[in-house]
Amino acid sequence: MDVVAYASGQVSWTWSLYAAIAQAVKQASGQLAIPVEWGGDWHTLKDGAHFQLPFAAYPA
């Protein structure tokens, strides 16, 4: 899924906001035992707005 940071009444692409969102999603992921991947952790194309369920845990 893709998310957007909304700050001060406007969409923001400020990386630190997406890192904070990722921290919250990862915390919830751990508490709920539902693994997630954040696009900001990728080594090639960094996609701070993107989260997904890992294929290894949820194969098609």
N, C-alpha and C positions, 0 to 999 in steps of 0.2 A: 504494500500500500504506500501511497505517497501522502505526505502531510505538508502543511505550510505553516510557518511561524507568522503569527499575526500580533504585531506589537504597535501600540500607540495608534490604533485604528488603521494600520496599513500592513500589507504583506511585506515581510522582511526576508531577505536571503542572507542575513548575517549568520556566519558559520557558528558562532558561539551559541546562538539560540537553538540551532539544530543539535548541537552537542548536548545541550541541557535537555532537550526533548528525548534524545537517545538515552541519556542517563535514566530518565524516568521510565521509559519503555523497557529498558534492560532490567531495572529494578522490579517492575511488575512482572516481567517475563520470568525472573528467578523465583519470585514469590508464588507464581501460579504454575511453575514447572512447565512452561510453554516456551520452547526455544525460539528465538528470533535472530535474524541477521539484520544488521544496519548497514546501509550502503556507504556510510561514512567510514566504516572499517575496511572497506575494499582496498586493495593495493593498486588497482589500475584506475578506473574511473570512480572518483569519490562522488557519491550521491547522497548527500546529507538528508534529503527529504524522503528517502526510500527505506522501507522496512519490509522484510519478507520472512515467511516460514522457511527454514532450511529444507532443501530437497531430501537430505539424508533422513530427516525425521518425518517428513511428509511426502513420500514419493508419489508421483502421479499415478 
